[in-house]
């Protein structure tokens, strides 16, 4: 079935810039960062067998963020995600925006 992709392609680039390094909320070496992430994925890099037209199942996203690292092994991140997604037929992209919150700990 053509709607299930055998070949996919995508990637992202993430820019993170520290803007404040000092003691915060009892953490001696805390860091406040601003970030920007750009994402692209093509879920189906193929063509329709019947028409030869490109299958357009794609997503593009821009994600600005603020993150706080109380320690080198922990990060709290607040994102605003805005993405555009095309369906299989390549109709004009649907637009979706939203806020995300994440917590990561590395050990």
Secondary structure as UniProt FT lines:
FT   TURN            2..3
FT   STRAND          9..24
FT   TURN            25..26
FT   STRAND          27..42
FT   TURN            49..51
FT   STRAND          58..71
FT   TURN            72..73
FT   STRAND          74..86
FT   TURN            88..89
FT   STRAND          94..105
//
